[in-house]
Amino acid sequence: MSSAIQISANAFTTSARDRIASYVAKHQRAGKGEIVALTPDASTREYFRIPWDKGTAVAAVYPEPFDPAVHPYLDVTRLFIEAGLPVPEVYDSDGTSGIIVQEDLGDRQLCSVFETASDEDREALLEPAIEIIAQIQAATPKAFARDSIASRLAFDEPKLSWELNFFFEHYFGSLRGEQLKHGETAELKVELNDIAAELAACPRVLCHRDYHAANLMVDKQGRIRIVDHQDARMGPASYDLVSLLLDRQPEPPSLGELRSHRLFFLEARRRRGLAAIDPDDFANEFRLMTIQRGLKATGTFSYQTAVCGRSAFYERHIRPTLTIVLQAAEWLERFPVLQRMITERMGLHSV
């Protein structure tokens, strides 16, 4: 390996380090410089900032080789670029090495920018992020026309139910170590099944699937850019908006704030020529989606905390997320078993 290739100390596997070092050493467009390991989220991929031409690029190193012609990230990237969506440019892909090299958008995640932004600046960033959701949904026909993998995946009832069962297994089991009584389990499962069935029956549009502020970047020009879009699929119109407004929030936004953003989103859809949605119907779907998405996220946070040992990153999100779920259930005046079980555990135990 060239002496110019240096890899920062990190906890990633030797295989990933060796593969990216070998790739950079032999690739003509990769210049001399340091290879820096970037911290992944709940991902099987490992990310590195590498020298590239006159600047840098970000390389995603996958655990296995892949076929670039059918790879989900590359497939969805092609779809999103064709739809004019602000995803990073792909510079190169090496399926044999399991590497995708893409545009380096910097380190300014929208969630980090929000931490120090004024209310006015926050809104100025949030509105274009909401506009992008409408733009993604407007690309729904294009996804089907291209036979994108995103058009063949959906938040159908089995998928939504699986996510809710993941919450059940890892929040009550892995995290809390509880063995629920049979009757209590049965009552809760009835409510969870109702949530999945009702959301599965909603009209479906193209969704990013993980559209929270940690997966949106603010580039050097101050534009919102999308990352981590490989899991795009068809789902309810409220799905990405719930993710953006409520994922990983320290406390629930006010009812008025949520209503304002929902109306802004519906107007953004109208400007894109999408079908009109009754605001009251959308409010109900939004709240139901809040419950499902919040429970799914709680399952992920619980799993990462209790099974993967990453409590420093995830445990702090559990209680605020369940508070948001509880608020949505109370607004709907539904799911009394879920409400009671959350309230009891938040009131009597540390979540």
VOMI-358193 format. One line per 8 residues: for each residue x, y, z of C-alpha. Coordinates in steps of 0.25 Angstrom, whole numbers, plus 2048, in hexadecimal, padded with zeros to 3 digits. Layout:
<pts>
X:Y:Z  ...;
</pts>
This chain:
<pts>
800:800:800  805:80E:7FD  80B:816:808  802:821:804  7F6:819:808  7F3:81A:817  7E7:815:81E  7E2:81C:82B;
7E1:814:837  7D3:80E:838  7CB:802:83C  7C7:7FD:82E  7CB:7EF:829  7D8:7EC:822  7D1:7E8:816  7CB:7F5:814;
7D8:7FD:816  7E0:7F4:80D  7D6:7F5:802  7D4:804:802  7E3:806:803  7E6:7FC:7F7  7DB:803:7EF  7E1:811:7F2;
7EF:80C:7EF  7EC:807:7E1  7E1:811:7DD  7E6:81C:7D3  7DC:826:7D8  7E0:825:7E6  7EB:82E:7EA  7F4:82D:7F6;
7EF:830:804  7E9:82A:810  7DE:820:811  7D5:824:81C  7CA:81B:822  7BD:821:824  7B3:81D:82F  7A7:815:829;
799:814:82F  792:807:831  798:802:824  79F:7F6:81F  7A7:800:816  7B4:806:819  7B7:814:814  7C5:81B:811;
7C9:828:80C  7D3:826:802  7DC:82F:7F9  7D6:831:7EB  7DA:839:7E0  7DD:847:7E5  7D4:845:7F2  7CE:83A:7F9;
7C3:830:7F7  7BB:827:801  7BC:818:7FF  7B2:80E:804  7B8:800:806  7AD:7F5:806  7AF:7E8:80E  7AE:7E0:801;
7B0:7E1:7F2  7A4:7E6:7EA  79F:7E7:7DB  79F:7F6:7D8  794:7F4:7CE  78A:7F0:7D9  790:7F6:7E5  785:7FD:7ED;
78D:80A:7F0  791:80C:7E2  783:808:7DD  77C:813:7E6  787:81D:7E3  785:81C:7D4  776:81D:7D7  778:829:7E0;
782:830:7D6  778:82E:7CB  76D:835:7D3  776:841:7D6  778:83D:7E5  784:842:7EC  78C:836:7EF  79B:835:7EF;
7A2:832:7E1  7A7:823:7E0  7B6:824:7DB  7B9:815:7DA  7B4:808:7DE  7BC:7FB:7E0  7B3:7EF:7E2  7BE:7E5:7E4;
7C4:7ED:7EF  7B6:7F1:7F5  7B9:800:7F4  7B1:80C:7EF  7B8:81A:7EE  7B0:826:7EE  7B0:835:7F0  7B5:83A:7FD;
7AA:843:803  7B1:847:80F  7AE:844:81E  7A2:84E:820  796:845:823  789:84D:824  787:848:832  794:84E:836;
791:85B:82F  784:85B:837  78B:85B:844  790:869:843  787:86F:839  77D:87A:83C  76E:877:83B  76E:87F:82E;
77A:878:828  774:86B:82C  767:86D:825  76F:872:819  776:864:818  76A:85C:81C  761:862:811  76A:85D:805;
76C:850:80C  75C:84E:80C  75C:853:7FE  766:847:7FA  75C:83D:800  751:842:7F6  75B:841:7EB  75F:833:7EF;
750:82F:7EF  74E:836:7E1  759:82C:7DC  74F:820:7DF  74B:81E:7D0  75A:81F:7CC  75D:814:7D6  753:80A:7D0;
757:80E:7C2  766:80B:7C4  762:7FE:7CC  76A:803:7D7  76C:7FA:7E3  765:805:7EB  758:802:7E3  759:7F4:7E7;
75A:7F6:7F6  74F:7FC:7FF  74B:7FE:80D  740:7F3:80C  73A:7ED:817  744:7E2:819  750:7EC:819  748:7F6:823;
745:7EA:82C  753:7E5:82C  758:7F3:830  74E:7F3:83C  752:7E5:840  760:7EA:840  75C:7F5:84A  755:7EB:852;
760:7E1:853  76C:7EB:855  765:7F5:85E  75E:7EC:868  768:7E0:866  776:7E4:863  776:7F2:86A  76D:7F0:875;
76E:7E1:877  75F:7E0:879  756:7D3:878  748:7D9:875  73C:7D1:879  735:7CA:86E  728:7D2:86F  730:7DF:86F;
738:7DB:863  72B:7D7:85B  724:7E4:85E  730:7EC:85A  732:7E4:84D  724:7E6:849  727:7F5:849  734:7F4:842;
72D:7EC:837  723:7F6:836  72D:801:834  734:7F9:829  728:7F5:822  723:804:821  730:809:81C  731:7FE:812;
724:802:80C  728:811:80A  72B:815:7FB  73A:813:7F9  745:81D:7F3  754:81C:7F2  75A:81E:800  769:820:803;
766:817:80F  770:81D:819  76E:82C:817  773:832:824  77C:83D:826  789:835:828  787:830:81A  786:83E:814;
793:846:812  795:855:810  79F:856:805  7A9:862:803  79F:86A:7FC  795:868:807  78C:85F:7FF  785:852:805;
78A:845:7FF  785:837:801  78D:82B:806  78A:81D:80A  77F:81B:800  782:80D:7FC  775:808:804  76B:810:7FC;
75E:809:7FA  74F:80C:7F9  747:810:805  73D:81A:80B  73F:829:807  741:82D:816  74D:823:818  759:82C:814;
752:838:81B  751:831:828  75F:82D:827  764:83B:824  75C:842:82F  75C:838:83A  768:82E:839  772:830:844;
76B:83C:84A  76E:83F:858  760:843:85B  753:843:853  750:850:84A  744:858:84D  737:854:847  737:861:83F;
745:85F:83A  741:852:835  734:857:82E  73C:862:828  746:859:822  73C:84F:81D  734:85A:816  741:85F:80F;
744:851:80B  736:84F:805  738:85C:7FD  746:857:7F8  73F:84B:7F3  735:853:7EC  740:85B:7E5  745:84E:7E0;
738:84A:7DA  735:83F:7E4  728:83B:7E8  721:843:7F3  720:83E:800  715:842:80B  71D:849:816  715:842:821;
717:835:81A  726:837:819  727:83C:828  721:82E:82C  72A:826:823  736:82F:828  733:82B:836  731:81C:833;
73E:81D:82C  745:824:837  741:818:840  746:80D:837  753:815:833  755:818:841  754:80A:846  75D:805:83B;
767:80F:83F  766:80B:84D  769:7FD:849  775:801:842  77A:80A:84D  777:7FE:857  77E:7F4:84E  78B:7FD:84C;
78B:800:85B  789:7F2:861  78E:7E8:856  799:7F0:84F  79E:7F8:85B  79D:806:855  795:80C:860  79D:819:85F;
797:81C:852  789:816:853  783:815:861  781:824:863  777:824:857  76E:819:85D  766:821:868  763:82D:85F;
75F:824:853  755:81D:85C  750:82A:861  74D:82E:853  746:821:851  73D:823:85D  73A:831:859  735:82C:84B;
72D:821:851  726:82B:85B  723:834:84F  71C:829:848  715:824:855  719:816:851  722:80A:855  71F:80A:864;
728:7FE:867  734:804:860  731:811:867  731:80A:875  73D:801:872  745:80D:86E  740:816:87A  743:80B:884;
751:809:87F  755:817:87E  74E:81B:88B  754:80F:894  761:80C:88D  76C:813:886  76A:810:877;
</pts>
